[in-house]
Amino acid sequence: MEEGGQMKYNMNPETGGLNPPISAPPFQLHSTPSMSRSPLIDVVPKTPKSPLPTRLMSPIASPMKKAISSMQCYLEEVGHFTRLDPQEAWLPITESRNGNSWYSAFHTLSSGIGVQALVLPLAFTALGWIWGIVCLSLVFIWQLYTMWLLIQLHESESGMRYSRYLRLSMAAFGEKLGKLLALFPIMYLSGGTCVALIMIGGETLKIFFQTVCGDNICYVKQLTTIECYVLFICSAIILAQLPNLNSIAGVSLIGAITAIGYCTLLGTLSVTLDRPVAVSYDLPEAKSDMARLCSTLNALGIIAFAFRGHNLVLEIQGTMPSSSKKPSRLPMWRGVKFAYLIIAMCLFPLAIGGYWAYGNLVSINIILPNSCD
């Protein structure tokens, strides 16, 4: 300070000298064009942060941090475990991702039981009691094992999900070899399945029409077999207009109930009704060894033809959500186990009871009795 034009010096008690007067704040004394920091600034103690804002923010910040952390984990899981082929988003069958174990059971039951089960007693006529039961059991175990394999292969370690056989084959064997191995079997099996279903469905519609409107009850013209085929095809086209596989879960449930119903009904009636008099369980005499071999292979083919459902297992699982904690294979496998427990309870009594009731009298003309009119 200046008092009367004179400078006032302060005594420094440590050095005994005089300190020059300070006429400006310390940070202005050291403000130079240099970029170096002043040592006086470093020695100034920093103002301690008050814990009050932290305490006030903790009840709010902790849930927010947990929510953000859980959201990040969820996004990582979704990004890793639901990596889909770009075409899967708009394909009708795998468009919906809200499937569950019940949907899996309904679809598996509906696709796993068909009219092919009605010819199982015919296979026993060529194999006999022991080999018939052994072959039926082995094919059932093999069917369940292959279903389990497909369920496990639906999701890869990288998170990619395969809802089509062609995509899975390309991932397993490479793009060229996978297409070569899978494309032709898929085409002829799909075509053969469609033809068989049209023939069986058309014949079933004709039998139903004759039962309901037979004996001049409805006074309408009887439909021919070709007309029944066309009617079945039109019904299938109308049903195919539903948006995705989960939307027809009710239809699958109705199909499963009817399949269980007629298998249980036929098996029960075969055991409870009186058997024919000339029932025999002796193996038919073959004209030659080649004829016996063909008869055995035909019986094995009948048993293998009765078990089905592989063509839909990947697509059924493709309609289920998946994450690291709850992968889609868990609900899918629960539904498949439940479905195949019921399938075993339907097929084994039907095959064993039908053969016990009729023996070698089982007719080969069971499925399509009037297909040539």
C-alpha positions in Angstrom: 0.0 0.0 0.0 1.1 3.6 -0.5 0.6 6.0 2.4 1.6 9.7 1.7 3.6 8.7 -1.4 5.8 6.2 0.5 5.9 2.5 0.1 5.2 0.4 3.2 7.3 -2.7 3.7 6.4 -5.6 5.9 8.8 -7.4 8.1 9.4 -11.1 7.3 9.8 -13.0 10.7 11.5 -16.0 9.1 14.3 -14.2 7.2 14.4 -11.0 9.1 14.2 -9.1 5.8 11.5 -6.9 4.3 8.9 -8.1 1.9 7.9 -5.9 -1.0 4.3 -4.6 -0.8 1.7 -6.6 -2.7 -0.5 -4.5 -4.8 -2.2 -7.3 -6.9 -3.4 -10.8 -6.3 -0.7 -13.6 -6.4 -2.0 -15.1 -9.6 -1.6 -11.8 -11.4 2.1 -11.5 -10.3 2.9 -14.7 -12.0 0.8 -14.3 -15.2 3.5 -14.4 -17.9 3.3 -15.3 -21.5 4.9 -18.6 -20.7 2.8 -21.7 -20.6 4.5 -23.0 -17.4 2.3 -23.2 -14.3 3.1 -21.0 -11.3 4.2 -22.9 -8.2 2.0 -20.6 -6.1 -1.1 -22.1 -7.8 0.0 -25.6 -6.9 0.5 -25.0 -3.3 -3.0 -23.4 -2.8 -5.1 -26.1 -1.1 -8.1 -27.3 -3.2 -11.5 -26.8 -1.8 -12.7 -30.2 -0.5 -15.8 -31.5 -2.1 -18.8 -31.7 0.1 -20.2 -35.2 0.7 -23.7 -33.8 0.8 -24.4 -33.9 -3.0 -23.0 -37.5 -3.2 -25.3 -38.6 -0.3 -28.2 -36.9 -1.9 -27.5 -38.5 -5.3 -26.8 -42.0 -4.1 -30.4 -43.1 -3.8 -31.0 -41.9 -7.3 -27.7 -42.8 -8.9 -27.5 -46.4 -7.7 -30.7 -47.5 -9.3 -29.9 -45.7 -12.5 -26.4 -47.3 -12.6 -28.0 -50.7 -12.1 -30.6 -50.1 -14.8 -27.9 -48.9 -17.2 -25.7 -51.9 -16.4 -28.6 -54.3 -16.8 -29.6 -52.7 -20.1 -26.0 -53.0 -21.4 -25.9 -56.7 -20.4 -29.3 -57.2 -22.1 -28.2 -55.5 -25.2 -25.0 -57.6 -25.3 -27.0 -60.8 -24.8 -29.5 -59.9 -27.5 -26.8 -58.9 -29.9 -24.9 -62.1 -29.3 -27.7 -64.7 -28.9 -30.3 -63.5 -31.4 -28.2 -62.9 -34.4 -30.5 -63.9 -37.3 -30.2 -64.3 -40.9 -31.5 -61.1 -42.6 -34.2 -63.1 -44.3 -35.5 -64.5 -41.1 -37.1 -61.1 -40.1 -39.6 -61.2 -43.0 -40.1 -64.9 -43.6 -43.6 -65.7 -42.3 -42.8 -68.8 -40.3 -40.0 -67.3 -38.1 -41.3 -63.8 -38.0 -42.7 -64.0 -34.5 -40.3 -64.6 -31.5 -42.8 -65.1 -28.6 -43.0 -68.9 -28.6 -42.8 -71.0 -25.5 -42.7 -74.6 -24.3 -46.5 -75.1 -24.9 -46.2 -73.9 -28.5 -43.3 -76.3 -29.0 -45.4 -79.2 -27.6 -48.4 -78.4 -29.7 -46.4 -78.1 -33.0 -44.3 -81.2 -32.2 -47.4 -83.3 -31.4 -49.2 -82.1 -34.5 -46.3 -82.8 -36.8 -45.2 -86.0 -34.9 -48.4 -88.0 -35.1 -50.1 -88.8 -38.4 -52.0 -91.5 -40.3 -48.8 -93.3 -40.9 -49.1 -94.6 -37.3 -52.1 -96.7 -38.4 -50.0 -99.0 -40.5 -47.6 -99.9 -37.7 -49.4 -103.2 -37.0 -48.6 -104.1 -40.6 -44.9 -103.9 -39.9 -45.2 -106.4 -37.1 -46.6 -109.0 -39.5 -43.1 -109.1 -41.2 -41.0 -108.7 -38.0 -42.9 -110.6 -35.4 -43.4 -109.7 -31.7 -39.8 -109.5 -30.5 -38.2 -107.8 -33.5 -41.2 -105.6 -34.0 -41.0 -104.2 -30.5 -37.2 -103.9 -30.6 -37.2 -102.0 -33.9 -40.0 -99.7 -32.8 -38.2 -98.9 -29.6 -34.9 -98.3 -31.4 -36.4 -96.0 -34.0 -38.2 -94.1 -31.3 -34.9 -93.6 -29.4 -33.1 -92.6 -32.6 -35.9 -90.1 -33.4 -35.7 -88.5 -30.0 -31.9 -88.3 -30.2 -31.8 -86.7 -33.6 -34.4 -84.2 -32.4 -32.1 -83.3 -29.5 -29.2 -82.9 -31.9 -31.1 -80.5 -34.1 -32.2 -78.5 -31.0 -28.6 -78.1 -29.9 -27.4 -77.2 -33.4 -30.0 -74.4 -33.8 -27.7 -71.9 -32.1 -24.0 -71.7 -32.7 -21.4 -70.5 -30.3 -21.2 -67.2 -32.2 -24.9 -66.6 -31.6 -26.2 -67.2 -35.1 -29.5 -69.1 -35.2 -30.3 -71.5 -38.0 -34.0 -72.0 -38.7 -33.5 -73.7 -42.1 -31.8 -77.0 -43.0 -30.1 -75.4 -45.9 -28.5 -72.7 -43.7 -27.4 -75.3 -41.1 -25.9 -77.5 -43.8 -24.0 -74.6 -45.3 -22.6 -73.7 -41.8 -21.6 -77.3 -41.2 -20.1 -78.4 -44.5 -19.4 -75.1 -46.3 -21.4 -73.1 -48.8 -20.9 -75.3 -51.9 -20.9 -78.7 -50.3 -23.7 -77.7 -47.9 -26.0 -76.7 -50.8 -25.1 -79.9 -52.7 -25.9 -82.2 -49.8 -29.0 -80.4 -48.6 -30.8 -78.8 -51.5 -31.8 -81.9 -53.4 -33.1 -83.9 -50.4 -35.0 -80.9 -49.2 -36.7 -80.5 -52.5 -37.8 -84.1 -53.1 -38.7 -84.7 -49.5 -40.8 -81.5 -49.4 -42.5 -82.5 -52.7 -43.1 -86.0 -51.6 -44.6 -84.8 -48.3 -46.9 -82.4 -50.0 -48.1 -85.1 -52.4 -48.7 -87.6 -49.6 -50.6 -85.0 -47.5 -52.8 -84.0 -50.5 -53.7 -87.6 -51.2 -54.4 -88.5 -47.5 -56.2 -85.2 -46.9 -58.3 -85.6 -50.0 -59.3 -89.1 -49.2 -60.1 -88.1 -45.6 -62.4 -85.3 -46.9 -64.1 -87.8 -49.1 -64.7 -90.3 -46.3 -65.9 -87.5 -44.1 -68.3 -86.2 -46.8 -69.6 -89.7 -47.4 -70.1 -90.3 -43.7 -72.0 -87.0 -43.1 -73.9 -86.7 -46.3 -74.2 -90.4 -47.3 -77.4 -92.4 -47.9 -79.1 -89.4 -49.5 -79.0 -87.4 -46.3 -77.9 -84.1 -47.8 -79.3 -84.7 -51.3 -76.2 -83.3 -52.9 -73.9 -84.7 -55.5 -71.0 -86.8 -54.2 -67.6 -85.3 -54.6 -65.1 -87.2 -56.7 -61.5 -87.9 -55.5 -60.0 -85.2 -57.7 -62.5 -82.6 -56.4 -61.6 -83.6 -52.8 -57.9 -83.1 -53.6 -58.6 -79.6 -55.0 -60.8 -78.8 -51.9 -58.0 -79.8 -49.6 -55.4 -77.8 -51.5 -57.7 -74.7 -51.3 -58.1 -75.2 -47.6 -54.3 -75.4 -47.1 -53.8 -72.2 -49.2 -56.3 -70.4 -47.0 -54.6 -71.7 -43.8 -51.2 -70.5 -45.2 -52.4 -66.9 -45.1 -51.9 -66.7 -41.4 -48.9 -64.5 -40.6 -46.5 -66.8 -38.8 -46.1 -70.2 -37.1 -47.2 -69.0 -33.7 -50.5 -67.8 -35.1 -51.4 -71.4 -36.0 -50.7 -72.8 -32.5 -54.4 -73.3 -32.0 -54.6 -75.2 -35.3 -51.7 -77.4 -34.1 -53.4 -77.9 -30.8 -56.6 -79.1 -32.6 -54.5 -81.4 -34.8 -52.7 -82.8 -31.8 -55.9 -83.5 -30.0 -57.5 -85.3 -32.9 -54.3 -87.3 -33.5 -54.2 -88.4 -29.9 -57.9 -89.1 -30.0 -58.0 -91.5 -33.0 -54.8 -93.2 -31.9 -56.2 -93.8 -28.4 -59.6 -94.8 -29.9 -58.2 -97.3 -32.3 -55.8 -98.8 -29.7 -58.5 -99.2 -27.2 -61.0 -100.7 -29.6 -58.5 -103.2 -30.8 -58.0 -104.5 -27.3 -61.5 -104.3 -26.0 -63.5 -105.7 -29.0 -63.7 -109.4 -29.9 -60.8 -110.6 -32.0 -61.3 -112.5 -35.2 -61.3 -116.2 -35.0 -58.4 -117.1 -37.3 -55.8 -114.8 -35.7 -52.2 -116.0 -36.3 -48.9 -114.5 -35.3 -46.7 -116.7 -37.5 -44.4 -115.0 -39.9 -45.6 -115.4 -43.5 -43.6 -117.8 -45.6 -41.5 -116.0 -48.2 -41.0 -117.4 -51.7 -37.3 -116.6 -51.6 -34.7 -115.0 -49.5 -34.9 -111.8 -51.6 -38.7 -111.6 -50.9 -38.0 -112.1 -47.2 -35.4 -109.3 -47.3 -37.8 -107.0 -49.2 -40.5 -107.7 -46.7 -38.2 -106.9 -43.8 -37.0 -103.6 -45.3 -40.6 -102.7 -46.1 -41.5 -103.2 -42.4 -38.6 -101.1 -41.3 -39.6 -98.4 -43.7 -43.2 -98.4 -42.3 -41.8 -97.9 -38.8 -39.5 -95.2 -39.9 -42.3 -93.5 -41.9 -44.5 -93.4 -38.8 -42.0 -91.1 -37.0 -41.8 -87.6 -38.4 -41.4 -84.0 -37.4 -37.7 -83.3 -38.2 -38.7 -80.9 -41.0 -40.2 -78.4 -38.5 -38.1 -78.6 -35.4 -35.7 -75.9 -36.5 -38.5 -73.5 -37.5 -40.4 -74.2 -34.3 -37.3 -73.3 -32.2 -36.8 -70.3 -34.4 -40.0 -68.8 -33.0 -38.6 -68.7 -29.5 -36.7 -65.9 -27.8 -33.2 -66.6 -26.7 -30.6 -65.1 -24.3 -27.5 -66.3 -22.4 -29.5 -67.1 -19.3 -32.5 -68.6 -21.1 -31.4 -70.0 -24.5 -34.1 -71.2 -26.8 -33.0 -74.9 -26.5 -34.4 -75.2 -22.9 -38.1 -74.5 -23.6 -37.8 -76.3 -26.9 -36.5 -79.4 -25.3 -39.1 -79.3 -22.5 -41.9 -79.1 -25.1 -40.3 -81.9 -27.2 -40.0 -84.2 -24.2 -43.6 -83.7 -23.2 -44.7 -84.2 -26.8 -42.8 -87.4 -27.3 -44.0 -88.9 -24.1 -47.5 -88.5 -25.4 -46.4 -89.8 -28.9 -45.0 -93.0 -27.2 -48.2 -93.5 -25.3 -50.1 -93.3 -28.6 -47.9 -95.3 -31.0 -46.8 -98.2 -28.9 -50.3 -99.3 -27.7 -51.6 -98.8 -31.3 -48.9 -101.0 -32.8 -48.9 -103.7 -30.2 -52.7 -103.7 -29.6 -53.4 -103.7 -33.3 -51.1 -106.6 -34.0 -52.5 -108.5 -31.0 -56.0 -108.0 -32.2 -55.6 -108.9 -35.9 -52.2 -110.6 -36.3 -51.5 -111.5 -39.9 -55.0 -110.4 -40.9 -54.0 -106.7 -40.9 -55.0 -105.4 -44.3 -52.4 -103.5 -46.4 -55.1 -101.3 -47.9 -55.6 -99.0 -44.9 -54.8 -95.5 -45.9 -56.1 -95.1 -49.4 -58.9 -97.7 -50.0 -60.7 -95.8 -52.8 -58.0 -93.8 -54.5 -58.7 -95.1 -58.0 -62.1 -93.8 -59.0 
